[in-house]
Amino acid sequence: MGEYAGLGDVRGKRVLVRSDLNVPLDGPDDALVITDDGRIRASVPTIQALSDAGARVIVTAHLGRPKGAPEARFSLAPVARRLGELLGKPVAFAEDTVGESARAAVAALEDGDVVVLENVRFNPGETSKDDAERSAFADQLADLADAFVSDGFGVVHRKQASVYDVAQRLPHAMGSLVGTEIEVLRRLTADPERPYVVVLGGSKVSDKLGVIDNLLSKADKLLIGGGMVFTFLKAQGHEVGKSLLEEDQVETCRSYLQRAAESGVQILLPVDVVVDTEFPGGERAPAPQVVAADQIPADSLGLDIGPASAAEFSSALSDARTVFWNGPMGVFETPEFSAGTRAVAQALIDVTERGGLSVVGGGDSAAAVRALGFDETAFGHISTGGGASLEYLEGKELPGITVLETSDSTKD
């Protein structure tokens, strides 16, 4: 059998798969090392299923934010090598996206073979706001294939050529990764099992405005940590020293606190924070101290929620049946400022063990789970797309999903 859900028999067909292989790399341009291969591993099941079904698999993806032209440090070459290791078979690599190398590599494919095209964002047509330029590039991509599978959840909120326009040109299907992500997010938004608790962290309130606004009418509790908490503390009238602060969002945070009080939604802010006089880095060893959240010294900045706050957050999650978490509680990359994030991660695992749904909303939260050594299978779901998850929870339309559901999936 050569069946793939939504496409029928794919044996011998060229199937273009839009994956999300945007992984962190470190080192010199000529010896880059992947520091977290989570997204590559998440892409394997769909690619493997298509290969096993006899498809000639053409993987397209982006890495980083190149400016529409090749840049060595954003090459997908090391990603292709890692994908081959995970698949346990050779994976070809095309040195361009739609040019001579790509066409030759695709022409050389046999049934079950896999090729990775070079970074799709090396072509300006991928991210162009000009419909005609984006359309012309999508035509070139579509010419390489007989069918399209969308499996890059981290980009479905972008109206880009390899995400949106190609789906209008080829018979298409949703990959298993994207399908699972959407199923989980619908469980978070369509009558979630209660109590429903949302944990938000990360650096900026402005990144989370839409999701806070929308979830104030849906969640039972909002737990707020990370750098964004200091704008909320300022809204309560507290001084925050040198902590990250968005002055232009103080009034917005004040309005959220008022709305929550009026609607019976609990917003839980830290009661203590771990501070230092400088951001961690360089040779200087951190000298953190724990202070009350309303007594941050003028010469210090908050870098993690404190132990009392971590205990309160864990307690607030102790009866939860549904939890969504996006954003670390502190600078988790530094051990001295990782305890808050670790406590939240463990509390989500406890929710899963009680039979509830725990969702880690991608981005830095997913990176933290791996960096802190947690077993990824202990969580209900770890998303591969932080931005896409947030936009879905804001109630926004995701172009890469809408196009799959509204355009003719059998189009030749």
Secondary structure, DSSP 8 states (H G I E B T S, - for coil): --EETTTEE-TT-EEEEE------EES-GGG-EES--HHHHHHHHHHHHHHHTT-EEEEE---S---SS--GGG-SHHHHHHHHHHHTS--EE-SSSSSHHHHHHHHT--TT-EEE-S-GGGSTTTT-S-HHHHHHHHHHHHHT-SEEEE--GGGTTS--IIIIIGGGTS-EEE-HHHHHHHHHHHHHHSS--SSEEEEE-SS-GGGTHHHHHHHTTT-SEEEE-STTHHHHHHHTT---TTS---GGGHHHHHHHHHHHHHHT-EEE--SEEEEESS-SBTTB----EEEETT---TT-EEEEE-HHHHHHHHHHTTT-SEEEEES-SS-TTSGGG-HHHHHHHHHHHHHHHTT-EEEE-SHHHHHHHHHTT--GGGSSEE-S-HHHHHHHHHT---HHHHHHHHS-TT--
